[in-house]
């Protein structure tokens, strides 16, 4: 399979994931729920501002092209072989670096060296710095879905023996049971005003008012996410929590 055929297949897979959408009967605002097999369709919809009522295979091709650093699908079709190989490596190494961060990195390197690199040089730099080196962590989402491995033991009050796997969850997320929920929330909450476990919030994904202390923690790839109590049915996380008065 050549590179263009590979990316055509990814676009088809993305469109297949989109076609799994169903109208949520539990959401007051009529959100869709998805049951994807290949991609984190919810993150893609949010990041690329996709119209959920108007999405096609052609638009899926456009999204795939953007994920690997092209502005549009036709730009990919005109790309050279080294550029396509680099795009394939960007797709395969989304856990390490995004196309956006790669462009920032390579432009900074070109600036420091006072020269513009040709596609072959860019490809070799990517291989040496990212492909062949472990430890890089992408600050953007990895849009692929992965089969998860067992959770490693931690010393922060998380009970490894209480790990469960939802067999019906297409993302194969691992639920992590937390012994001291307030401590975990204080340590991991990304904003300044940390809520109490008794506080009420509204989840923008499912639209329900939930109690903070009922949150769940899921491990996806190597990252842990504080999620809506209705997860995995709801894909909301703490960034989707708002005042319960919103939307009322």
DOPAVEX-182790 format. One record per residue (C-alpha): x, y, z; residue in one letter. Coordinates in steps of 0.1 Angstrom, whole numbers, plus 5000, padded with zeros to 4 digits. Layout:
% DOPAVEX-182790
XYZA/...
//
This chain:
% DOPAVEX-182790
500050005000X/501450344990X/501150655013X/498250804995X/496350474997X/497150455034X/495650805040X/492650725019X/492050425041X/492350645072X/489850885058X/487450595051X/487850475087X/487250825101X/484050845080X/482950505092X/483450625128X/481350925121X/478550705107X/478250535141X/476550845155X/473250815173X/471151085188X/471551085226X/468251035243X/469651155276X/470951495264X/468651795267X/470351965238X/470151655215X/473851575213X/475151285193X/476950985207X/479450785187X/480850435189X/484050465170X/486550195162X/489450385147X/489550745159X/488750965189X/485851115169X/484751335198X/488151515200X/488251545162X/484851705161X/485751955188X/489252045176X/488352075139X/484952235145X/483051975125X/479452025116X/478051695129X/475051725105X/477151785074X/480251555073X/481351355042X/484151135031X/485751435013X/485751625045X/487251325063X/490051335038X/490651695045X/490851625083X/493351345078X/495451575057X/495451835085X/496351585112X/499551505093X/500551865085X/498951955052X/496452245048X/494152035026X/493851695009X/494951824975X/498151954990X/498851595001X/498251464966X/500951694953X/503451614980X/506851454973X/507751104985X/509851235015X/506951465025X/504551175024X/506850955043X/507151225070X/503351255070X/503050885076X/505550905105X/503551195120X/500450985119X/502150685135X/503850895162X/500851115173X/501550995209X/504951175207X/504251495187X/501551665167X/501951815133X/501552165149X/504352105174X/506551955147X/506252265125X/507152485155X/510152265162X/511452245127X/510952625120X/512852695152X/515652465142X/515752625108X/515952975124X/518752865147X/520652725118X/519853015095X/518752785067X/515752615053X/515852235052X/514752035022X/512151755026X/514851485029X/516551665057X/513351725076X/512551365073X/515851255087X/515651505116X/512151365125X/513451015125X/516451095147X/514751325171X/511351175175X/510950825159X/514050685174X/513850855208X/511450765236X/510151005262X/508351255240X/504751325250X/502351505226X/500551805241X/497851765215X/495351475213X/496451155198X/493351105175X/493850725171X/492250475193X/494550215209X/494249885227X/495249965262X/497749775283X/497349695320X/497749985344X/501050015362X/501250025400X/501250375415X/501950495450X/499450785451X/496450605466X/495250425435X/494250065439X/495649865411X/493549565420X/490449765414X/491049825377X/488149725354X/487749715316X/484549785299X/484249525272X/481749725252X/483850045251X/485350085217X/488250305231X/489250015255X/489550275283X/490750145316X/488850275346X/491050365376X/489450355410X/490650625434X/490850575471X/491150945482X/489151135456X/489551485472X/493351445472X/493451315436X/491151605426X/493351865444X/496451715427X/495151685392X/492551955388X/493952195361X/492252515373X/492652735403X/489352715420X/489252345430X/485752215437X/484652015467X/483351665462X/479951775473X/479652055446X/477252025417X/478352095381X/476752045347X/478551835321X/478351995287X/478651665270X/475651485285X/473951795298X/473351635332X/473951795366X/476251575385X/478051565419X/481751635416X/482651345440X/481051095416X/483651165390X/485450875374X/489050845362X/489950665330X/493350585316X/493650625278X/497150545265X/499450675291X/497250965304X/494650965331X/491551175327X/488951295353X/485751215335X/481951275339X/480351025363X/478350905333X/481550785315X/482150595294X/478650655280X/479451025283X/482751145269X/482851465290X/485951545312X/486551815338X/487052075311X/483352025302X/482152105337X/480252435341X/477952595366X/474652395370X/472752715362X/474152715326X/471652585301X/468852585327X/
//
